[in-house]
Amino acid sequence: MKMIIVDDERMSREGLLDFIDWRDDYGIEIAGTAANGQEGLELYERLQPDIVLTDIKMPIMSGIEMAEKIRHRDSRVRIILLSAYSDFNYAQKALKTKVDDYLLKPIEEQELRKLMDQMAAESMERNLQEDSRRQFLEVLNGSWEWCPQLRDSRFQVFILGKEAERNTCRDDLWLVEFHEGSYVGIAKYTMEESVNDRQVACNGAECCYAGGGVKRPEDIRKSYNEAVLAQYIGSYWGLKELKYSQIAKRREQWTRQDVGIQQEIIKLGDELHSAIRQLEPARIEAAAHRTMHYLLQNQGIDPSYIEDFLIHLATRISLELSDFNDIKASLWELRMSLHAIDRFHAIKAILIDWLKKWTDRVEERQRLSDTTIVERVVSMMEQQYAEDINLRSIAHRVYMSPNYLGNIFRSETGMYFNDYLVSYRMKKASEFLLAGSDKVTVIAKAVGIPNTSYFSSLFKKTYGVTPKEYRRIGMER
């Protein structure tokens, strides 16, 4: 380790150099000395020492100011303040700068040695931890330096959660480190041992998610990725323990029962559609509960399988609601909601909310007869004929598909929607022509047909004469 001494008193600096045998007793090299905080900061930047031993009160820059600047750049360097008795309160405030310790002047050898023993022990522990972590990362990433030494072993990776103790499972795990937000353990087996024959005890761990066993050290990363997947799926289902082998088994079972899954979707979909059409919230709640119960039997399967099941179920329901518009938008909204959750138990509320929205729309539809709906549409048309409206935009506002609205409109009025809209616009145009002297282009825009030539064509088709001729004839009368 390297240390620098910063003190504005020359005798103090020189006295500290020989106060104890730094090199032989603690393996510390005195790399340099400085007479004030500014020199000390420059010396630190040049030498990058492990320890800074500094007085507090110095000219140009105080020891505290220097310590603040150093700590801002380096969280690992050890900083020790030297303080006279009269500076004691000052030194206590300096501890807020995150210095590591302080010594009172005049320095007593016993106190200094006690502090250095503590720092040496902490430094050794930190070095051991860094070496352990470096070894862990090299093994996890299949470092070729380690591979030849590990050819006669098998491996399996476990994720143990955030709260596991560092020494958790040391009897069962070869390496344990905190990595990417969780404690990760690597088990090493002999070639004679089967991974399935030996159960790793996860005592002291909040959870235990296991990747598959691998035979080559280069594949340890693969086992880790599988453990990460097990952690994700286990957290989704609220499981404290889950093995990748169990996930693979669930996937296989799900694939084998594909026909049964499709039949369940049809049965649940028909039940939910019937409950929605008949406005029976109790039946909807019961069917949603049965859906959750069915899915819970597949606990441990990938969340994407659950999401796909529910989207297929919703699609089945939607096919029976084809007289409504924006089915696709509603399904997309449901998929986004399902995709955003990370816990299975949150699904039921999302599903029921989606079903309730459709129930509300069906209820509103049933309150209105076809005649009432068409009357509303005609009213909209008469108020907004000057705007860019059409069958699709009006259908969206009354929660119907364009085809369904078009059919009931024709049934109630005897006219196609577009023909009715054109007829009303021409009627309003004829009134404007006789009521004032606006140009034809202005009137065309006023009735929602900005293309003058197209407007004139429609007008002549309706009244047998051009707009100008219609105005002239009307004035002569």
Secondary structure, DSSP 8 states (H G I E B T S, - for coil): -EEEEE-S-HHHHHHHHTTS-HHHHH--EEEEEESSHHHHHHHHHHH--SEEEEES--SSS-HHHHHHHHHHH-SSSEEEEEE-GGGHHHHHHHGGGT-SEEEESS--HHHHHHHHHHHHHHHHHHHHHHHHHHHHHHHHTT-TTTGGGGTTEEEEEEE--SS--TTTTTTT-SEEEEETTEEEEEEEEETTS-TTTS----TT-S-EEE---BSSGGGHHHHHHHHHHHHHHHHHHT-SEEEHHHHHHHHHHHHHTHHHHHHHHHHHHHHHHHHHHTT-HHHHHHHHHHHHHHHHTTTTS-HHHHHHHHHHHHHHHHHTTTTSS-HHHHHHHHHHHHHH---GGGHHHHHHHHHHHHHHHHHHHHHS-HHHHHHHHHHHHHHHTTS---HHHHHHHTT--HHHHHHHHHHHHSS-HHHHHHHHHHHHHHHHHHH----HHHHHHHTT---HHHHHHHHHHHHSS-HHHHHHHHHH-
